[in-house]
Amino acid sequence: MNYLSLLNRDLNTINSINFNDKFIYLNRECNLKHWNTYFDDKNKIQLMILGRPVIEVLDWLKFNKSEENFITKFLIKKYIDLEINDFCNQLNGAFSILVIDYNLNKLTIITDKLGIYPIYIYGIENFNSCQFSSNFNNLLDNINDKINVDTVSVAEFLKKGFIYHPNTFYEEIKTLDNGSYCIFDFNEKKITKKKYFKVSAKPIYNFNYLVNELSKALLKSIERRTLNHFGKKTVFLSGGSDSRMILANSVDSNIDAITLYNQENHEIKITKNIAQSLNIKHELIKRDENYYLNSFDNSIQANSGRSLPIDDHFLNLRNHEKIKKCDTILTGCYADWMFKGIALDRTQLSFLVIGKLPF
């Protein structure tokens, strides 16, 4: 599994970097090399990416097809040219980014705007003991001090199926805010946290204007992610408006569709019709009866209860032969996060005046 960690222990692995007696580990398994780690020898800056920040379409015009680390080099230049807040706000996509600045003797970890790639952190109040990782168990295994179970969060998980940010199953381990950066200053022995992005409400009541602006934003987002540079692409096609929109507006016509199903039903007919009308190769993957149950343990290990196990069911497919052929998989699932409030706005509603259910 891919991960990014800053630990206080040397695990004696080949992919570690020793920076002021902190040990940095990145595991990134991907056929596409544009996002690979790069060290700028002139400016003494190293940038490491977990996930995939996306750049504007015009910025790809400078890309040489034989060039690795293109995105990483591009971001290092922006990091040098901009103030940290401006640099972070120009980032798009799902990622965690680590910048090592050897000249300033600083390390900066940056989270994406929606928190798709959470960073778990321990001991942030103490510079020497502080460690973090994108992989919860990786961090937990490298904490030598006694830590306490957060019984409130455990109860919350049992009741609702997820744990509210920034809590985890342990009192001493938290998650960094989404849309934030954390700077480790090794000269001053100081940690600075700052949020660079938050959603601000500016009510607009012109419905046609909102539809037009949202349509343009979605089309631009799809264009950024369906360029040829993203390799072989597949859309998880459910037949709903989110995935249908991605498939229909891909700028690369060489894109496939995959539909997950339990039994042949009306939804399958819809997806077949969509794929046929767009002249798209369409494949089916049948889920077994324990599909969602099997995602439960994987989900908890991957995100420590930060989301519902059914939200992470794609983990079951990572070794599937049809999935392993793909370089990029696109899904409309995160539209639910952004526009339907599934991740951020769950509330409890009474049901027949008996108890409460999370919706």
C-alpha atoms as one frame of an Amber mdcrd trajectory, in Angstrom:
protein
   0.000   0.000   0.000   1.203   3.537  -0.734   2.127   5.740   2.227   4.101
   8.807   3.312   5.629   8.899   6.797   7.908  10.930   9.046   9.100   8.690
  11.878  11.646   8.817  14.692  12.973   5.359  13.872  15.266   4.146  11.118
  13.462   1.134   9.659  16.508   0.261   7.536  14.610   0.381   4.258  16.015
   1.574   0.953  13.366   4.260   0.481  14.177   6.275   3.622  15.668   9.772
   3.965  17.398  10.920   7.150  16.606  14.573   7.807  17.815  15.907  11.165
  17.390  12.459  12.731  13.819  12.169  11.503  13.269   9.408   8.948  11.091
  10.011   5.902   9.491   7.138   4.003   7.527   7.210   0.772   6.033   4.198
  -0.939   4.403   5.129  -4.242   3.585   2.298  -6.622   2.347   3.696  -9.920
   3.170   3.195 -13.585   2.965   6.929 -14.234   6.231   8.666 -13.326   5.151
  12.319 -13.659   4.519  12.526  -9.903   7.740  10.793  -8.772   9.979  12.329
  -6.106  12.480  14.917  -7.309  15.432  16.685  -5.685  16.317  20.133  -7.033
  20.064  20.207  -6.474  20.402  23.909  -7.319  17.860  25.080  -4.748  18.347
  22.164  -2.334  14.644  21.329  -2.277  13.092  17.878  -2.414   9.400  17.308
  -3.057   7.523  14.067  -2.449   3.941  13.353  -3.500   1.415  10.835  -2.259
  -1.591  10.895  -4.579  -1.941  13.080  -7.658  -2.142  16.864  -7.628  -3.407
  18.018 -11.024  -2.221  21.022 -13.020  -3.835  23.205 -15.650  -4.138  21.892
 -19.197  -1.872  24.604 -20.654   0.894  23.725 -18.179   1.205  20.303 -19.830
   2.413  21.977 -23.043   5.888  22.107 -21.489   5.890  18.357 -20.912   8.498
  16.200 -22.631   7.128  12.664 -23.000  10.446  11.115 -21.995  10.645  13.261
 -18.852   9.994  11.803 -15.422   9.118  13.901 -12.358   7.403  16.548 -14.502
   4.714  17.436 -11.952   7.200  17.389  -9.079   9.601  19.723 -10.895   6.709
  21.993 -11.848   5.578  22.241  -8.217   9.088  22.888  -6.900   9.340  25.902
  -9.215   6.007  27.196  -7.892   7.137  26.584  -4.325  10.238  28.708  -4.941
   8.346  31.507  -6.702   5.359  31.825  -4.337   4.618  32.402  -0.687   3.552
  29.195   1.042  -0.127  30.202   1.278  -0.307  31.087  -2.420   1.538  27.897
  -3.352  -0.902  25.733  -1.400  -4.000  27.485  -2.745  -2.894  26.810  -6.327
  -2.816  23.061  -5.663  -5.685  20.917  -6.947  -6.497  17.249  -6.637  -6.176
  14.568  -3.961  -2.753  14.368  -2.329  -0.386  14.774   0.574   2.780  16.690
  -0.346   6.025  16.805   1.606   8.576  19.547   0.881  12.083  19.270   2.332
  13.943  22.592   2.210  17.581  21.885   3.035  18.652  25.535   2.858  16.061
  26.667   5.400  16.305  23.393   7.342  12.536  23.064   7.236  10.050  20.364
   6.350   6.478  21.115   5.247   3.594  18.647   4.987   0.550  19.826   2.980
  -2.905  18.230   2.892  -5.401  18.575   0.042  -8.446  20.828   0.290 -10.979
  18.057   0.979  -8.806  15.811   3.116  -8.984  12.854   0.733  -5.455  11.862
   1.842  -5.503  12.274   5.659  -2.289  12.639   7.651  -2.247  11.086  11.131
   0.011  12.886  13.593   1.300  12.052  17.062   2.921  14.355  19.636   2.529
  17.587  17.706   3.055  19.551  20.948   6.565  18.112  21.291   8.982  18.707
  18.417  11.290  15.813  19.280   8.608  13.152  19.740   6.332  14.275  16.871
   5.726  11.768  14.051   3.179  11.487  11.272   2.034   9.118   8.552  -0.683
   8.715   5.950  -0.924   5.096   7.125  -2.440   4.840  10.599  -0.893   1.481
  11.517   2.508   2.584  10.252   2.408   5.449  12.749   0.929   3.355  15.562
   3.663   0.717  15.227   6.379   3.334  15.700   5.114   5.005  18.864   7.083
   3.845  21.874   5.129   5.791  24.492   1.968   4.539  26.129  -1.124   5.771
  24.306  -4.719   5.714  25.448  -7.808   4.441  23.673 -10.289   7.237  22.924
 -13.441   5.576  24.220 -15.674   8.410  22.985 -14.426   7.973  19.413 -14.776
   4.194  19.637 -18.379   4.628  20.761 -18.934   7.140  17.969 -17.624   4.643
  15.418 -19.820   1.830  16.750 -22.875   4.058  16.633 -22.337   5.952  13.376
 -19.790   3.931  11.435 -17.198   6.723  11.264 -15.208   9.089  13.508 -15.326
  12.848  13.295 -12.163  14.768  12.397  -9.645  15.205  13.993 -10.191  12.209
  16.278  -9.029   8.618  15.904  -9.272   5.516  18.084  -6.470   6.934  20.276
  -6.451  10.131  22.304  -2.892  11.069  21.309  -3.257  10.536  17.538  -5.132
  13.151  15.521  -5.518  14.057  11.857  -4.210  17.265  10.362  -6.866  19.626
   9.053  -7.754  19.313   5.396  -6.524  22.295   3.382  -3.673  22.939   5.808
   0.095  22.857   6.041   2.393  22.018   8.919   5.973  23.362   9.005   8.733
  21.696  11.016  11.472  24.272  11.661  14.546  22.313  12.722  16.558  25.442
  13.565  13.921  26.822  15.913  12.687  23.380  17.025   9.168  24.610  16.347
   6.067  23.265  14.587   3.681  25.708  12.889   0.210  24.666  11.724  -1.918
  26.824   9.455  -5.094  26.319   7.429  -4.715  27.715   3.911  -8.197  26.845
   2.603 -11.730  26.744   3.907 -15.103  26.853   2.251 -16.733  30.246   2.689
 -20.448  30.694   2.089 -21.409  33.468  -0.315 -25.092  32.937  -1.092 -26.078
  33.575  -4.707 -29.725  33.166  -5.647 -29.420  33.276  -9.442 -30.137  29.642
 -10.304 -29.135  29.879 -13.985 -25.841  31.539 -13.055 -25.057  28.807 -10.517
 -25.850  26.016 -12.986 -23.637  27.629 -15.616 -20.698  28.162 -13.234 -20.950
  24.651 -11.799 -21.089  23.145 -15.291 -17.957  25.030 -16.337 -16.121  24.003
 -13.175 -17.028  20.325 -13.619 -16.022  20.296 -17.284 -12.690  21.902 -16.431
 -12.123  19.384 -13.644 -12.829  16.465 -16.000 -10.567  17.936 -18.680  -7.670
  18.222 -16.207  -7.970  14.546 -15.299  -8.643  12.893 -18.667  -5.646  14.078
 -20.674  -3.459  11.486 -22.399  -0.788  12.070 -19.739  -2.930  10.142 -17.250
  -2.343   6.902 -19.137  -5.009   4.239 -19.556  -8.201   5.543 -17.959 -11.368
   3.845 -16.753 -14.539   5.317 -15.279 -16.514   3.470 -12.626 -19.880   3.759
 -14.364 -22.894   3.368 -12.105 -25.398   4.821 -14.528 -25.919   7.866 -12.317
 -25.368  11.453 -13.392 -21.917  11.796 -11.762 -20.098   8.970 -13.543 -22.097
   9.457 -16.747 -20.931  13.075 -16.882 -17.265  12.090 -16.513 -17.454   9.450
 -19.236 -19.329  11.658 -21.696 -16.970  14.621 -21.298 -13.570  12.916 -21.250
 -11.139  14.677 -23.587  -9.495  11.312 -24.298 -11.754   9.100 -26.420  -9.633
   6.050 -25.482 -11.353   5.634 -22.134 -13.156   2.565 -20.812 -15.958   1.974
 -18.321 -16.361  -0.621 -15.581 -19.582  -1.322 -13.705 -19.761  -3.167 -10.401
 -22.893  -5.202  -9.805 -24.501  -7.909  -7.681 -27.056  -9.089 -10.208 -28.158
  -8.069 -13.665 -30.829  -5.407 -13.246 -32.139  -2.177 -14.742 -29.015  -0.291
 -13.698 -26.843  -2.640 -15.761 -29.059  -2.023 -18.815 -28.608   1.727 -18.340
 -24.824   1.474 -18.117 -24.679  -0.743 -21.199 -26.803   1.747 -23.133 -24.600
   4.670 -22.037 -21.405   2.890 -23.049 -22.906   1.794 -26.376 -24.123   5.301
 -27.210 -20.646   6.716 -26.477 -18.913   3.831 -28.296 -16.994   2.992 -25.123
 -15.580  -0.384 -24.106 -17.623  -1.521 -21.113 -16.795  -4.326 -18.676 -18.634
  -5.730 -15.669 -17.227  -6.881 -12.340 -19.583  -8.987 -10.249 -19.382  -8.463
  -6.496 -19.559 -11.550  -4.309 -22.048 -11.727  -1.443 -19.406 -10.711   1.121
 -18.007  -7.835  -0.957 -18.897  -5.018   1.452 -18.219  -7.120   4.526 -14.717
  -7.810   3.223 -14.100  -4.079   2.867 -14.718  -3.521   6.574 -11.324  -4.584
   7.977  -9.446  -3.071   5.040 -11.233   0.214   5.561 -10.455   0.438   9.270
  -6.792  -0.376   8.656  -6.549   2.181   5.858  -8.257   5.129   7.535  -8.730
   4.237  11.222 -12.466   4.671  11.054 -12.414   8.076   9.409 -15.066   7.042
   6.896 -17.714   4.380   6.523 -16.366   1.001   5.338 -18.816   1.082   2.425
 -17.085   4.287   1.245 -13.813   2.350   0.918 -15.151  -0.726  -0.844 -12.893
  -0.071  -3.851 -10.016  -1.440  -1.760 -11.392  -4.900  -2.570 -10.598  -4.359
  -6.237  -6.996  -3.186  -6.120  -5.643  -6.599  -7.206  -8.380  -7.358  -9.740
  -6.943  -8.106 -13.197  -9.252  -5.602 -14.914  -8.288  -2.856 -12.464  -4.539
  -3.484 -12.616  -4.594  -2.714 -16.343  -5.588   0.885 -15.580  -3.288   3.817
 -14.840  -6.105   6.129 -13.767  -9.552   5.348 -12.395 -12.179   8.082 -12.312
 -15.266   8.043 -10.137 -18.099  10.407  -9.383 -18.169   9.324  -5.738 -16.509
  12.483  -4.441 -19.295  14.542  -5.946 -21.304  13.083  -3.059 -18.748  14.470
  -0.633 -18.788  17.949  -2.141 -22.386  18.485  -3.171 -24.461  16.118  -1.050
 -22.662  16.603   2.264 -22.149  12.892   2.887 -18.745  13.399   4.500 -19.177
  16.762   6.173 -22.823  17.306   7.037 -24.106  14.079   8.545 -26.717  14.746
  11.190 -28.898  12.541  13.335 -32.592  12.395  12.516 -35.341  10.820  14.586
 -37.053   7.839  13.019 -40.608   7.168  14.190 -39.608   9.028  17.359 -37.549
   6.000  18.370 -33.820   6.612  18.595 -31.793   8.470  16.002 -30.100   7.462
  12.771 -27.192   9.230  11.013 -27.994  10.573   7.530
